[in-house]
């Protein structure tokens, strides 16, 4: 059961991170199209937020790996 839980968890993490980063990209593109002069600030905020999402995804992936090896 631990292997199944780890596989499902890893899939959910990948889907969630992909959706989150896609939404960030969409919002940043729309914002830059509306205010091109603020593109540097928007790009910086977008990269920072994407890094936070990737950090959470990495943390969840580590939990899934721990389930595989120590999940019993």
N, C-alpha and C positions, 0 to 999 in steps of 0.2 A: 504494500500500500504506500510505503514511503516513496518508492520509485515513481508510482503513478502520480502522487501528490507533487513531487518535484517536477515532473514533466508538465503537468497542467499548470503549475505555478510559473514555470519558466515561459510557457506560452502566453499566459495572461500578462506577465511582466513585459514581454516583447511587444504585444499588441498595445498595451497601455502606454508604453514609452513612445511607440510610433505615432499613436493618435495625439499624444500630448505635444510632441515636437512638430507634427503636422499642423496642429492648431496654432502653435507659436509662429511658424513660418507664414501661415495664412494671414494672421493678424499683423505681423511685421510688414509683410508685403503691402497690405492695404494701407497701413499707417504711412509707409514711405511714399506710396502713391499719392496720398492726400497732402503730406507735408514733406517734400523732398529735402528741405533745409534741415530737418531733424533726423536725417537718415543715420548719422553717426551715433546719436543717443539711442535711437530705436535698435540699431544693430547690436550695440553693446548690451542693452537690456535683454535682447533676444538670445544672445550667446550665453549670458549669465543664467537665464531661466532654463535654457536647454541643458546647460551643465548640471543644474540642480535636478532636472528630470533624469538625466543619465546617472547621476549619483544614486538616486533612489532606486533606479532599475538595477544598477550594479549591486547595491545592498540586497535587493530581493533575489538576485541571481545567486549571490553567495549563500543566502538562506536555503535556496533550492539545492545547491551543491551539498550543503551540510545535511539536508534531509536525505540525500542519496547515500552519503557515507555513514552518517550517524543516526539515521531515522528509524532504524530497527524495523 
